[in-house]
Structures are given as C-alpha cells and as structure tokens.
Amino acid sequence: MLFIDPPPSSVHSVAVSPVHDEGIAQSDGGMWMDGGLISADRPLRRLQSQHVSRRKLLQVPGAAVPFPPLKVLSNGEPCVLFQARKLSLRYEKQKQLDLTERAFSPQQPVDTSQSVCRQDKATLIMRFGDVEDFRGLSIRSVIPSVR
C-alpha cells in the first residue's frame, strides 16, 4: 500500500510515504501497486481511498488507554502529564488494590493540589483519601528535570 498526500497548495508536489504491507519495492525505485508500477518518471495521481489511516509512533492497535492523562498545572501551563493503563498498589501481603479509575477518572479527579513544579524537578502528589484498609492514602513521585 502506498499513501500519496499532495499538499493543498501544489498539485505537482507530492509527499510519498511507502508502507510495505502490500506493495513490493522494485530495484529501479518504483513500487508495484494494484497491478501497476509507480516510478519517478511516471506522473503520480492522488489515490482516492476512504480507508486511509495515518500511522502514529508508539501506537499499537488495541492499546488504547481508557482515561485521559492526569494533568498538573503550574501557572496555568501543564508541567506534569501522567498516564497509565493500570495503576495498582500492593502493601506487604495484602491483596492488590487497583487505583486506575480513582487516579484518572475525569468525573472524580484525584487531589493533586499539593503537587509542585520547579525548574529542577516536579513532585506529583496524588491524595486518594481512605481506600479500603488504607487511611489517608497518597502516592508521591519525584520527577527530575531532563533539561
């Protein structure tokens, strides 16, 4: 499959992104596609397909995260974005406690008001309150700056 996406400003300029799912690369720089050869000397035409999808880095089919990231703001700007598929805790020999929904649910956001963002580091403090056998449960993560 070959995706051709000409910029709207020019019909003659074409950006080509080969995706080697169905096409077979040729030694002369062309590529077979749907029974025809597309090469540099043959004019390209825009492929009309309703099913064209853009691939994204670090994206795996079926790996969607159920909640948006937890966002901590400093002076109105995001300084920490925290996202996970699952957040769980186990203390000593107690059963595993799933905190995913409590941490990331937009309906009942976890308290991050004590989180701090500085030039050299950010401290994410998630205060969950009383959760099962835990009283005043909070998780603190110190994130050093990578500048």
Steps between C-alpha positions, in 0.01 A plus 500: 500500500631846415360819647529811284412826663554812283507831684192712426710786361662302216370224279846415362675458835426165664611351832523122478508270802552134412338252734622150420181311581395412145742674263823343372797734461678485164876539445447801268326700775146418391239306688234258377155588619165360394654351186682816386849639548544842655839651421672838514457568123129413495264774627335418830132546562335532837360172626134528586441280801250536779703266724833685510629514855807678630739294708624655821813426696460297819147405403401135505156379388282420800732680742271792571522652844155518663547841665664829401830588672507651846607861452675721757514871420755758607416864421226376268740282296520119521818393679416132560299266280462156658331217312485125551284210390494373858606640837498250784651467845585205722623542857672206668273196462173683441304459180580722203309828499405642158518882507466558125147639499557706816816655353385577145119528498392848384176470702681475837856625453762410758625789715831629357484844665819440701704416187790738432681587177844663511778559250708203625221251583128436526331324790172328418290436810178303451277501810239224491363531854364183664513200265399161642742430791721802426429826684616822336664321207727718288765424239794734450727491191803724456584561134841660428531750215671376184607841372 
